[in-house]
Amino acid sequence: MPRRSSHTAGITWFDEAERRRDIRRAVARAAGPLQLRRAVLFGSLARGGATASSDADLLLVVAYSEHSRPRDRIPGALQALRPLPCPLDLFVYTEQEVQQLREEGSALLRTIEASGVELL
């Protein structure tokens, strides 16, 4: 049996510039504790066209990490960035790893460097 549809529409106000400012503030909070060298926003929030449900794509470049695997750095980075204004796709690499990715011709790094917005 067909169900009645709702008569209400969910409209959400979304201010893309405010979202970018919130992310910039989160990065500023994390800069010292994480020893950030670079923070680059990329994806729809960087190029424009993000929606209220968009996540933020963020590259963090740290001077040093006690964790040898980039994925193991994410929990600590998320903690330092809190509170977060939106869901986050986070990439945390050391300066040496970024250089290696560059030398290997990483498509991800090319995209970030071509269209990303530096936050530090």
Helices and strands as residue ranges (DSSP letters): H 16-34, E 36-42, H 44-47, E 56-62, G 70-73, H 74-81, E 88-94, H 95-104, H 107-115, E 117-118
